[in-house]
Amino acid sequence: MIHLIKFGLIGILNSAVGYLVIFGAMALADVAPAPANALGYAVGLIVSFGLNRTWNFRSQNAVGHEIGPFLTTFILAYAANLATLQAVLNAGVNPYLAQLAAGVVYLTVSFVLYKLWVFRPRHISRS
């Protein structure tokens, strides 16, 4: 349960940092919304990876072994998010509630894959 709580706190922090970067890039550097959004999400992903790796799951694995699965998890979770959003919208659900449902799917897929795949302890055989 502690991993889930930390995951939530990390999500709040990386969202705040991501939006700070997005809005800062737009307001201070006159960056267009789409590139600012990409930059903010990139920074948010870095924050999420770092904090989930070190603080939440306390991984001792090589960073290089976790980056690929982490990015794959992001892609899978985002795809599940979009699929859920479209399905719920097609069912006639209010768009705001549909976004919430899609968000729950994104968070669930992310958390499960982080815990069971990305940051799980790996035992290195010494042959």
Secondary structure, DSSP 8 states (H G I E B T S, - for coil): -HHHHHHHHHHHHHHHHHHHHHHHHHHHH---HHHHHHHHHHHHHHHHHHHIIIIIS---S-HHHHHHHHHHHHHHHHHHHHHHHHHHHHTT--HHHHHHHHHHHHHHHHHHHIIIIISS-------
